[in-house]
Amino acid sequence: MNRLTRRIGDASARRPWMTIAAWVAALALVLPLAAVAGGSFVDDLVAPGSQSEEAMELLEERFPEASGGSAMAVFAVPEGERIDGHRPAVEAAVARISDVERVATVTDPFAAGNVSPDGRIAFAQVAFDVPAMEVAPGQITALGHAIEPVRDDGVVAELGGDAVFINAETPTSGAEAAGLLTALVILVVAFGTLVAALVPVALALVAVAAGLGSVALLAHAMDVSTAAPTIGAMIGLGVGIDYALFIVARCRENRAAGQDNSTALSNAMASSGAAVLFAGGTVVVAMSALALTGLGFLTSIGLSTSLVVLFAVATALTLLPALLTLLGERIHKERRRRLLPRRVKGPEHPQRTAWWRFAHRVSGRPWPYLLAASAALLALTVPALRMETGFPDAGNDATGTTHRRAYDLLAEGFGPGFNAPLMIVADLRSPGVDAAGIPGLSRRVAGDPGIATVGEPRFSVQGDTVVLPTIPTTAPADPATSDTLARVRDLVPDNVAVSGLTAMTDDLTGQLTDTLPVFVAAILVVSFLLLMLVFRSVVVPLKAAMMNLLSIGAAYGVVVAVFQWGWLSGLFNLDETLPIASPLPTIFFAVLFGLSMDYEVFLLSRVREEYDATGDPTEAVARGMSVTGRVITSAALIMAVVFLSFVANPSPLVKMMGLGLATAIVLDATVVRMVLVPAAMALLGRAAWWLPRPLDRRLPRVAVEAAAAPATEPALAPASRGD
């Protein structure tokens, strides 16, 4: 691996302008092509093999009129008024809605059952001739334009329903730019020069631009989740900056050791470049493993994020060497010495660094540090044991969105269950209930305490399929709704299935719960094998897995405490407590395990290098921390700042992602890398690098950060282990 990344870096450095021109050409091709041929982002919310999927397939085949997506045009007037006092304006709005492309039918908002008991709120149900996931965003925009004039008549008009919620665009807060600016400040402090600081940020922006363009093209070939671009940008910015940071820092370190520019860059590409390649590959493997869940929207998120990470690795291995070659000495000169402490010329003795001293302090008393750090992480994990998951609905979105306001108006006028409609679908060709038994089935379902109403049956043209519209008494995300769904499914015969968006998302949550253990086990096994291959040890991969599980569990706990329990909710601008979005534990694990492995690779690769040179496991850890501590800390701060900038996003789902990722990265780079790793390595001693001889003979040798560059520290006498 060292030779491969050295050759790639040397080739780019020899022809810098050609490399830059190739990247410019790639961007010039991908971005316009994505704008012209890129697909729309949709959420495939179908759980394969579920009852809701079977019902929807039956409707699409025999009763397409009932399988189309729907929206709600909601109209309301202030207290003391009645909506029928504005009938002409509302009816004109309904007429405009009926002219929108793909709209099949629009109900009368003044029909019986469509007006609230107090006469203030009314709705018109809009039926499309395509499923909700296939309704184009432009058609939702056209609906918004259709209802706009009624507001001039003093009527509140909002759009809700499944089609509007599913196709709502994720808003942005603008805080992402502030996150990038803060990352730039951290880089300036870390490097002492604006030129060196700008390079990682520029590379990250190139990687994200190319990656998101490729994601748009991917959306042309398959359904890609609406959350995929946001998550891809979040991860891409973080790893793009970090990967470039690690290589630039190693290049500057080599240069300070007396190597000329070309040699310093070549050796940096052979050492840190190989670590970047391996770390990026680990993230790609973890994200691609989302396909194991069998869920289309998670698979698309995994593939999309993997694309962006691959571009981040590619820019670090090709574009970065070209830029560093052209910048020459400017990348090494510290132009901000008046603001920053003057740095020591040449390589610094490890004993002069606080990292070296702290590592020996921990190694001198490993048990207290190990137990204290583990107890702290376990304490943060405790709230995760009470995690309640549910699929996000319109009621969880920001109050500034039209579908959230429509949700609130419908709940106010017609009850909370009105936003959680179910469809009971009967296949009259199969044994079980027949047409004559439909009234009895309707009465049995209506008798359930969790059901508010069961509507009139709707028969297909052929008379072989019937739909019973059903409204529960509780909201979509209420656990009681899941209980009601389970009871209704137990109540109906075999030829009857329950579907609707609420049933579909409940099936998704169930499948995520069932597949999570398999998904976690697969990532752990693959990560163990990769780390064993690189570090030639069976103990180090086991230690890494356990410590990563601790930091991930702590991140879960923090998210539960903030979003589900409401701790510090005002700080994060939350209007109410929320259940944890059911896809998040799975996405969290994939992302966090991949990113935490990055720091594991960068730290332990240097530790292994020093261990091979000294044979002293404790001193190897101290030296490894001394040369990587500042870089890893800077990288973690940058990634945490980037992730935290997404906490300002109006979407609660994005807020959860940003807070969880930032928490895990901070804990991993501080508690885990600074305390748990040196304590555990001190207790393990030489056993940390144990590998059975049969495995040692059979495993191929893959070098990362080893023997690619001359030693950067002068020979040292045995150091005192005191502080």
N, C-alpha and C positions, 0 to 999 in steps of 0.2 A: 504493500500500500504506500510506503514511503517513496519508493521509486516511481510509482505511478503519479503521485501528486507532485513530486519534484519535476518529472518530465513535462507534465501539463503546465506547471508554473514557469519552467524555463522556456518552453515554447511561446507562451504568452509574453514573457518578458523580452524575448528576442525580437518579437514583431508587435510592439505595443499598439501602433496605430492600426495595424490590420485587425488586431483583437477588438479594439474599440469600434472600428468600422463594422465588424461583424455583429456586435451587440446593437449598434445603432440600426443596422439593417434588419435585425431580428425584431426590434421594437417597432420599426416602421412597417413591418409586415404584419405582426401579431395584432397591434392595437387597432389599426383601421379595419383589419379583417374581423376582429371581435365586434367592432361597432356595426359592421354591415351584416355579418353572418352569425354573430353570436345569438344564442337562444335566450329565452326568458327563464327566469328562475322560478321554480315551483316546488312545493313540498309534497313529496310522495308519502302520504300518511297511511298507507295500507300496510297492515301486518300480514305477510304471506301466510295462507292457510287458516286465517282467522274467520270467525263467523261473519264479521262485518264485510270482509272481502268477498265471501261467497254470496252474500246478499247483494252487494253492489254489482258483481258480475252477472247475477241473475237479472237484475233490473236493466243493465246495459243490453242484455241479449233480448229480453222479452218486453220490457216496459221502459224504453229509453226516456219517455216523458217524465218519469219519476226519478231517473238517475242523474238528471242535470243539476248543476249547481244552483244555489239560490242566494238571494240577498234580501235585505229588509230596508225599505225606505221608511224611516220613522219620522213622524211629524208630531210636534208638541206645542202647546201654548201655555202661558203663565197661569198660576193659580187663579181661580175665579172665572176663567174663560173656558169656552168649549171649542174643540177643533172644528166642529161642523159650522162654526161661524166664519170659517175661512175656506169653505168648500170649493169655491171657484179657483182659488190659487192652488190648492192641493190637487184638484183634479187636473189642472193644467200641467202640473209637475208630473203626475202619473202618465199623462198623454205623452209628454216628452220622453219619459223613461221607456215607454213601449216602442219608441222609434230607435232606441239604441241597438247597435249590432249585437246579435246572438241572444237578445232577449226574446223568449218564447211567449210568456204570458206575464201579466201584472194583475194582481187581485185588487178589488175595490177597497180602498182604505176605510170606507164608511159602511162596509158590509158588517153583518152581525158577527161578533167575535173579534173584529179587527179594531175596535175602539175600546179603550179602557173604561172601567166602571164609572169613573168620574168625568168621562168625556173629554179629558185633556189630551190624551195621547192616542194616536192611531198609526197603523202601519200598512204598507202595501208590500206584499210578498212578490219578489221578482224572480221568475224562473228562467234559467238559461237553457239553451239547447245543447250545452256541453257540460261535462263534470266541472265541479268547482275548481279543481286544480288546473283545468285547461282554460279558464276564463282569463283573458289577457288583461294586464294592468291598464291598458288604454280604454278598455270597456268599463272598468271601475271608475276611471277618470271621467268618462262620458256620463256615467250615472250622477257623479258629483255635480257636473255642469247642469244636468237636467233638473236637479232639485234646488240649485242655487237661487233662482228668481223668487221662490216662495218665501225666502227669508226677508225679502223686502216688504212682505205683507205682515211681518211680525211673528212669523212661525219659525220655530226651531226645527231644522231639517238635518238629519244625520243618516249615514249609511252603515248598516251592520249586516249580520248574517255570515254564513260560512264562506261564501265566495269572496266577500270583502276582507274578512279576517285572514284567510289563507294567502291572499294575494297582496296584502298590505306591504308596502315597502318599509324596510327597517330604517328608521330615521337616524341621522347622525347629529352629534352634539357640537362638533368643531373642536372638542378637547383633544382629539388625536393630534392635531397640529401642535398644541401646547406640549403634549407628551414627547413629540419629536424634538421640540426646542429644548426641553429639559434634558433629554438624552444627549443632545449636542453639548450642553453645558457640562454634563458629567464627563463626556469624552474629552473636552478641553482641559478639565481638571486632571483627568487621568494621564493625558499625553503632554500637556503643557504647550500644545501648539494647535492653532485652529485648523491648519492644513490636515494634520493627522486626524483630527476630530471629524472633519467634514467627510472624509473618505468612507467610513463605515455607514454614515447616514445616506450618502449618495448611492452606495451599493444596495442598501436595503430598499430604497425607493425604486431603483431599477428592477430589483428582484420582484417586488410586489406588483409593479406595473406589468411586467411580463407574465407573472403568475396569474394575476386576475384576468388579463387578456386571454390566457389559455383556459381559464375556468369558464369564461363566457363562451369560448368555442366548444368546450366540453358540454355546456348546456344545450348546444345544438344537437348533440348526439345522444344525450340521456337527460333524465330529469335531475336537476341540481337544486338543492335546497336554497331557499332565500337567505338562510343564515350562512351559507358557505362563503360568500365573498367577505363578510365581516370577520368570520373566524379565520379565514385564510390571511386577510390583511393583518389581523392581530398577531398571529403566529409569525407571519412573514417578516413584519417589521422587527419583532424581537430577535428572531434567529439571524436575520440578515445583518443587523448591527453587530450582534455578538460574534458571529463567525468571522466577520472582517476584523473585529477588535482583537480576537485571539491571534490572528495571523500578523496584523500590524504590530501588536505588542511583542511577539516573538522576533519579528524582523528588527525592531528597535533594540531589543535585548542583544541579539546577535551583533548588531552594529556597535553597540556600546562595548562589546567584548573584543572589538578590534577588527572584525571582519569587514571587508569592503562591501559596497552596496549590493552588488550582484550575488556575492557569496552569502551575505546575510539573508537576502530574499530567497535564494534557492534553498538554503537550509531551513528557513521558516516554512516554506511550502512543503518540504519533506517531513517536517515534524508536526507543526500545528496544522498544516494543510491536510495531513493524513487524519489527524484527530477530527477536523471539521468534516471530512468525508464520512468517517465512521459515525460521528454524532448525528449528522444529517440523515444518514441511512437508518439510524435507530429511530429517529422521529418519523421517517417515512414508513418504516415497518409498523410502528405503533399506530399511526393514523390509518394505514391501509387495513389494519386488523379490524377496523370498524365494520368492514364488509362481513365479518363473522356473525354480526347480529342479524343478518338477513333482511335488514330494513333499508329501503331505498334511500331515504333522506340522510341516514347516517353514513351509508356507503358513499354518497355524493360529497358529504362534508369531508370524509377521510381522504378521498381521491383529490378533491380540490385543494385541501391544505397540503397534501403531499406534493402537488404540482408547484405550489408557491415555495415550499421548502427546497425542492430540487433546484429551482431557479436561484434561491439564496446560496446553495452550495456551489452552483455553477458560476455565479458571479464572484464568489470568494476565491475559487480556484483558477479562474481565467481573467476576468476583468480586473480584479484587484492587483495581480502581479503587473499587468500592463500599466495601471495608474501609478503604482509605486515606482516603476522604472522611470516613467516620465517625470515624476515629482523629485526623484533623486534625494539630495540632502535635505530638501525642504520638509520631508516627512519626519526628519530626525531633529531638526532645530527647534528648540523651545523658545518661542518668541514672547512668552508671557511670564518671564522670570520675576517681574516686579509683583505679580499677583500670586505667584506660586513659590513654594520653597525651592531653593536652589538644589538641584539633584547632584548626587555623587557621580563623578566622572568614572566611566569604566564599570566593570562588573562589581556588584556590591556583595560583601561577605554576608552569608546568611545570618550570622550572629548579629548583624547590625539591624535586622528587620524585626518589627514587633511580631510578625507572623511566626518567625522561627522561635522566638522566645515563648509565645503563647502555646505553640505546638508542644514544646518541651514541658511547659507547665502542665498541660493536660496529660501528656504522657507520663509525667511523674506521679500523678494521682488519677489514674484512668477511671477507677470505679465511681468515685463521687461525681465526676463530670458526666460519665456515661449514664448513671442513674438519674441525675438531675435533668439532663437534656431529654432523656426518654420520657421521664415523668411529665415534663412540660408539653411535649408533643402529644402524649396520651391524654393529658387534661384537655387540650384543644380538640382532640378527637371525640370526646364524650358526647357533644351535641349531635354528632353524626349518627349515633346509635338511635336517635329519635327522629331521624329524617323521614319526612312524609313527601312522597313524590306525586306529581300529577302533571298532566300535559297542559302547557300554557293555553289559556283561552283569552278571548277578547277582554274579559274582566280583569286580566292581569296586566294589560298593556297600559301605557301612559294615558292619563285622563285628557291629554290634548289631542288624541287621535279620534277621528270620527267614529270608528267602529267601537271604541270604548264608550263614547257618549251614547251611541245607539244602544249598546248593551245595557247601560245604566237606565236609560229611559224605558226599555222593554221590561227590565226587572221591576222598575217602579210601577209600571202600569199593569203588568200581567203576571208578575211573580217571578222569582229567580229561576224556576225550572223552564221558563219560556225560552231561555237562551241555551237549553240543553235538549233540543228535540231528538226523539228517537224514531226510527222507522221499523215497524214490525212487518217483515216481508214473508209472505206465504207462497210456497210453490205448490199450486193445486194439482200439478201433474204427478207429484210424488205421494206415497201413502202417508196418511196422517189426517190433518184437518182438511175438509173440503169446503166448497162455497157455502153450503148450508150451515157449516159449523163456525163460520166467521163471526156472526153475532155473539155466539157463546164465548169464543176466544176473546173478543173485545171486552165482554163483561168480566171475564176472569182477570185480564190484565188491568182493567180499571179498578178492580177490587184490591189491588196491591196498595198498601199504605203510602208507598213512595211515588205513586202515579197520580197526577192532577187530573188529566183528561185524556181520553182516547177519541180521536176524530173519526169522521165517517170513512168507511173503507173506500179505496180507489182501486178499481179493477182495470187490468190491461185490456187492449182491444180484443185480444183472443180469449180473454176471460180465464187465463191459466195462471195469472199472478195477481196478487192483491197486496196493497200497502195500507197499513193502519198507522196514521200519524199519531204519535204519542208524546205527551208532555209530562215530565217528572215534576216533583214538587221542589227539587233542590237544584242548585247551580251546577254548571259543568264540572268545576274542580272540587266540588264537595265530595268527600269520601262516601257520603250517604248515597250519592248518585251511582257510584260503582256498585254499592250493595244492592240498590234497586235494579240495576242492569243484570246483575247475577241472578236475582230472584226471578225476574221476568224470563230470562233464558232458561231457567229450570222449569218454569211454568209452561212454556209453549212446547208443542210436539216437535218431532224431528224435522218435519218439512217446513218449519218456520224459523227464520233467523232475524236477529235484531241488528240494525245498522244505524247509520247517521254519524255525523262527525264526532259526537260524544262517545258513541260505541267504538268508533274507529280508534280514537285516541286512547280509550281505555284498553283496547286490545294491544295497542302499541306499548303502553306502559307494562302490561303483563308480559309481552314478549321480551322487552328490555330486561325485566327482572329475571326471567328464565335464562336468558343468554349471557347475562353479565358474568357469572362464574366461569363459563367457558371462555369468554373473551379475556378476562383477567388472567386465567391460567395460560392461555396461548401467548399473551404478551410476556408473562414471566418466564415461560420456558424459552422463547426465542431470545429474549434479552440475556438470560443466563448463558445460553450457548454462545451468543456473540461476545459477551464479556469474557467468558472462559477462553474463547479463541484468541482474543486480543491480549489478555493479561496472563494467560497460561496459569490459571488458578481456578479451583472450584470454590474456595473460601471467599475470595473477593466478590464474585458475582452474587453469592448468597447474602453477604453483608450488604451489598448495594441494593438488592431487592428488598430486604427488610427495612432499610433506612428510607428508601423511596416510598414504601408503603406507609411509614410513619408520617412523612411530610405530606403525602396525599391525603391521609386520613385527617390530619390537622386542618388542611385546607377545606375538606368537606365540613368539618365541625364549625369553622368560622362562617362559611356560607349559610349553614343551617341557623346559627345563632343570629346572624344579621337579617336574613330574609324570612325565615320561618318563625323565629322567636321575636324578631323586632328589635334586637339590641342595636343601638347606634343607627337606627333606621333614618333618623333625621339627617345624619351625616351623609347618607347616600341618597337623600331625596326620595324616600319610599313613602307612598301614600298609605300603604297597608301591608300587613304580613302576607307572605305568599308561600305556597308549597314549592318545593324544589322541582324545577322542570325535569320530568322523568328522563329525557335524553342526557341531561348534564352529567350525572355520575359516570356514565360510559364515556362521554366526550372528554370529561375531566381526566379520567384515568389514562386515556390514550395520549392526550397532549402532555399532561404533567409527567407521566412516566418517561416519555420520550425526551422532554426538556431536562428533567433531572439527571437523566443519563448523560446529557451533554457535559454537565459539570463533573460528573463522576469520571468521565473519560479524560477531561482536561486536567483534573487534579491527579488522578491515579496513574495516568500515563507518565507524568513527570516524577511521581513517587517511584514508579517502577524503574524509570531511567536512573534515578539516584540510588535505588537499591542495587541495581546491577553494578553501579560504579563503586559503592561503599560496602555493600553486604550488611549494613546496619539498618534494620527495619525502622527503628525509632528516628534515627537521623535522616533516613530517606523521606519520611513523612514531613519532618520539620523543614528540610530543604525544598521538598515539593511545594509545601504551603508558602515558603518564603518567596519563591519565584512566580507562583500563580495566584497568591492571595489577593493582591491588588487588582489583578486583571479579572479574576472571577467575581470579586465583589463589585467592580465597575460594571461587568456584564450583567450581573444579577440586578443591580440598581437600574440599569437601562431597561432591561426586560420588564421589571416591576413597574417602572414609570410608564412604559408603553401600555402595559395591560391596565394599569389604574386609570389611564386616560379614557378607557372605554367604559369605566364605571359611571361616567357622566352621561353616557348614552341614555336616551329616554326609555329604551326597551328594557324591562326587567330581566329578560333572558340574557341580553348582552351585559347588563350590570353583573349578573351572577358569574358569567364567564370571566369578566375582567377582574373581579375581586378574588375569585377562587384561584385563578392563575397567578396573580400577583402575590397572594399569600403563600402559595406553595413555593414559588421561586425564592422569596425572601427567606422562608424557613430553611429551604434546601441549601442556600448559599451561606447561611449563618449558623444555625443550630446544627445542621447535619455536617456540612463540610468543615466548619471550624472547631466543632466540639466532638460530635459522635465519631467522625472518621479518625482523628488522631487517637481518641480514647480506645476505639475498637482495634485499631492497628497496633497500638501499644500492647494490648492484652493478647492479641493473636501472635505477635512477634513474627518469626520466620514462617510460622504455620499459615500466615495469610497468603503466602505465595506457593502453597503446596498444590501439586498436581500429580495424580497417579502416573507412574512411569508408562504403563501401556497407553494412556491417553497422550502423554507427552510425545511418544514416538509416532502416534497416528495423526495427531492434529496438525494441520498445515500452520506454518508460522506467518502471522500477520503482524507487522510491526506498526505501532502508532507512537509518535513522539519518542522514538528511541534511536540512538546511534546515527541520526541523520545530520546532526550538527555537532561540532566540537563542544566539549564541555565549556560552560559559560562561567563557571566559578573557578578561581585559582585553588590550588591544592591547599587544604586546611589541616591544621593539626587537630587531633580529637578535641571536640568542644566540650566545654563544661555544660552539664545538664541543668545547672541552676538557672534561675531567672536573671 
